């Protein structure tokens, strides 16, 4: 359930409600909106003493939450969430500006990541993506450079001011990735890794959560709920395609999830057209389509020499194509009342 405070109720009033909720054995979550406070009571609230809460000064009403995802739901927070990315660029996901995150699938060398960072910075991106730890289907494929790759990413941030988005694959990696990265990425294989979701929630950094390749919208939002419930409401959802029977694409990019998420949740959503299609030639068109559908940002794979990339070269665009794509996306964003 949620407790809606009156217009003009103070932070002290809201804290008193939160204290009562904790005393009744539930977890509280205070949301400060533009005009009022809302407090979510998370847990089994069947035996909650609603009368005691209603008597607190400043309480307007108590509303049950019907969605299984409580704090990710628009029933709790009607206003869209804004998630700062960090870095000197001041990028934010959500709101009127579309955020572009770009970079290689994996960090291959110092020279490669610095070259890409410079290129995506010049193109207008606000964050650099790059995997230091790579989950691969085969144990014989390139697994990433590990902490050395994180060091190269941190150097790229110092040079360009771009925020760093990189994947964390296990609980054991959370601390080391937190020392270097601005945003944790949780990949599609780990969307159901609930221990990792909680660990990233407790770490306090923004989390970019990729949809599992067979996950429903409800499962997607419940995974985000784990992160928020652990204490971190800075969650960015990412649609990266789902597995279907089609063979002309690596995955089927389900852009219909964007308006559905916007209806159900206050969390921002970005789209990964690289993983979503598996083909570089499709990426610019799907970038345009994603922004037209209401996406808050894009996360794009960019490589200076895709033919020799160690991972996912077939779906990586060149820096030149990135420049052109961003120019096209800027026009689409303007047409739907947004900007880059």
N, C-alpha and C positions, 0 to 999 in steps of 0.2 A: 504494500500500500504506500501511498504518498500523503504527506501532510502539507497542505498548501497554507502558507502564511498570508496574513492580510497585507495589503499594500501599506507600506510604512512600518511594518514590523521590523524590529531591530535584530542584529546579529545575536544579541544576548537572548532574545526570545527563541530564535532558531536553535541556539545551543542548548537551551533548556529542554526543548522537544527532543533533541538528539540524545541528551543525557537520559531522559525517560525511556527512550527506545532501547538504549543500551542496558538500562536496569531491568528491562523486560526480556533480556536475553537475545535481542536482535542486533543486527549491524545497521548503523546509520550512515547516510550519505547526504551531505548538505550541498544543495545546488543554489548558487546565487544568480538569479536572473536579472534582467534589466530593471524590473519593477518590484520583484518580490523574491522571498526565499521559498524553496521547496525542499522538504526533507523526505528521503526515501527510507522506509523501514524494510530491511532485507532479511528474509528468513520466514519461518512458519509463524504467521501473524494471526492464526486462528484464535489464540487465547490472549491477544493483546488487549490491554485495558484502554479502549478507545476513549472512554469518558475522561480518564485522567489526562490524556493528551489534549482533548478538546477544551479542557479548562485552562490550559496554559495561555497566558496573555499573548495575543497576536495571532492565534490560530484561526483560520477562516473555515477550513473544512478538511475532512479526511476522505481520500479517494482510493478505491481498490485498483490495483494494477492487474489487468487481464493478460497482458503478454507474458510469456515465460521468461523473456529477457527483461529484467526489471529496470536496471539503471541505464541500459542501452536504449530503452524505449522512449519514444516521443511523449508517452504519457507522463514520464518523469520530468523531461526537459523539452519543451516545445522549441526553444531557440537552437539553431544549429551550433554545434561545438566548433571551436577554432583551435587548431593544434599547431603551436609554434615548432619549427623544425630545428632551430638553433643555427649556429654559424653566423657570420657577419652579414649575410644577405637579408636576414630577418624574414625568411620565408615562412608562410603560414598556410596550412591546408584547411580549407573551409572559408566561408566568406565570399566576397565578390571577386577575389583574385584567383586565377587558376595557377596551381603550382606545378612546375615541371621538374621532375627528378630524372637524371639521366647518367649513364655511365656503362661500363662493361659488365657483362655477367659475372666475370671473376677478375680479380687483380692478378695479373700475370707477371708484372715486373714494375720496378720503380718508374722506368722511362715510360712504359705504357700508360700507367694510371695518371702520371703528371701530364702527359700529352692529352689524354681524354679529358681530364679535369679542366685544363685550359680551354679546350674546344667547347665543352658544354657550358662553361662559364660565359664565354663570349656569345654563345647562342641564346643566353637568357635564362638558363636553368637556375634554380635556387638551391638544389641539393645534388650531391654526387652519389650514385649507387655503385656498389662493387662488392663482390663476395670474397672474403678472406678465407672462409670455411665453406666448402661447396658440397652439398648433398648430391651424390651421383648414383644412378641406378647400378652402374658397374663399379666394383672396387678397383678396377684397373684404370679408370679414367682420372683425369686431373682433379685432385681433391682440394686445391687452394693452397695459398702460401702460409696460412695460419696467422700467427701474431705479426710476422714480418709484413704480411699484407696489410694488417691494421696500421702498422707504422707508416707505410706508404700512403694510406688513405689520410692519416692525420697530417702528413706533410702536405698533401694536396689541399687539405682544408686551410692550412696556414698560408699557402700561396694564393688561393683563390677566394677564400671566405665562404665557400660552399659548405653547407651542412653535410654530414656523412650518414648515409643509410646503408647498413650492412646486416647480413643475416646472422642470427645466433641459432645454433642447432641443438644445443643441450644446456641443461642447468649449469654444468661445469664451465661453460663458455661465457656465462652472463657477466661475471665480474671482469674478465679480461676485455670483452667487447665494450663494456661500459666505460672502460678507461680511455677508449679511443673514439667511439662512435657517438653521434648525436641522436640517432634513431635506431632502435632495434627493428629488424625485419624478421618476422616469423613466417617461414615458407609454407607452401601448401601441404607438404608432408607432415608438418608439425601443428597444423591447425587444431588437431585433436590431442595434442600432447599437453594435457591439462597441467601437469607439474611445471612444464616450461612456461606456459601462459601465466601461471601464478608467480613464478620467479621473475619474469619480466615485469609483471605488475608491481611487484615489491621493489624492483630496482629504480622505478620512478622516472625513467626516460620514456619519451614518446615511442609508441609501438606501431609499426606498419604491419597489419595482420592480413596475410593473403588467404583468400578463400580456398578451401580444400577442393580438389578436382572432382569430387562427387558430393560435396556438401550442399545441403539445402540452405535457403535464406535463414531459417530459424536456427540451424546448427551454426551457421556463420556468426550470427548475432550472439548466440550463447557462448561461443568461444571468446568473443569480445567481452562478454559479461564476466568471464573468469578474470580477465586482466583488470577490469574496472573494480570488481569485487575485492581484488587483492590490493587496491589502493591507488590505482593509476587510471585516471579518466582520459589521458592523452592517447586515444586510440584512433588510428586511421585504418579504415577498411580498404582492401584492395581486391578488385575483381581481376582475375588472371586467367579466366577461361576454365571450362569444365570438360571432362572427358565424355565424348559421345561416340556414335558409330561413324562419324565423318572421317575421311582420310585425307581430304585436300587441305586440312589444317591440322596443326599439332594438337590444339585444343579448340573448343568452340567458345568464342568470346561472347558471354551472355550479357549484353549491354542492358537488357530489360531489368536486370537486378538494380540498376542505378535509381530509376524512379521508385522502385519498390522499397529500397533502403531509405530513400528520402521520405517516403510515407511512414515508415515504421520506426526510424531511428533518427537521433540528432547527430550521430557520428558522421564525419566526412568520409567520402569514398573516392579513391583514385583508381585508375585503370592501367593495367599492364598489357599493352597491345602486342608486345614482343612474345611473351609466354602465351598470350591469348590466341595467337595465330601460328607462331612458329616460322613465319616467312617474312623476311625484311620488306618485300614489296607491298605487303598488306599493312604495314605499320602506319604509314602516314594517313591512309584512309580511315583506319580504325581510331587513330588519334582524333581526327576531325569528328567522327561519329560519336565518340565518347563524350567530348565536350558539348556537342549538340544535345546529347541525352541528359546532361546535367552533372557530369563528373566534376569533382573538385580539383582534380589534378591528373597527371600522367606520370608513369614510371617507365622509362624507355631504355632499351639496351643499345648502347653506342660503342662501336669499336673502330679504331683507325684502319684496321686491316682485317675485315671479317673473315676472309678466306683462310686466314692463318690463326684465327682465334682458338684458344684452347677449350673454350666452352661456348656453345650456342651461337656459333658464327652465322648460321643460316637465318637467324631471326634478328641479327644485329644490324642496325643502319650505320652509315658513316657520319662523321661530323657534318659534312656538307648537306646530307639529306636531313639531318637534325635541324640545321639552320632553316632550310626551306619548310620543313614541317611546322616548326614553331611560328613562322610567318603566316602559314595557312591557318593554324589553330588560333592565332590571334584574331583573325577575321571572324572565325566562327564564334569565338568568345564574345566579341563585340556585338555580334548579331543576337546573342541571347542575354545581353546585359551584363557581361563580365569582362575581365581584362586579364592580361598576363603580368 
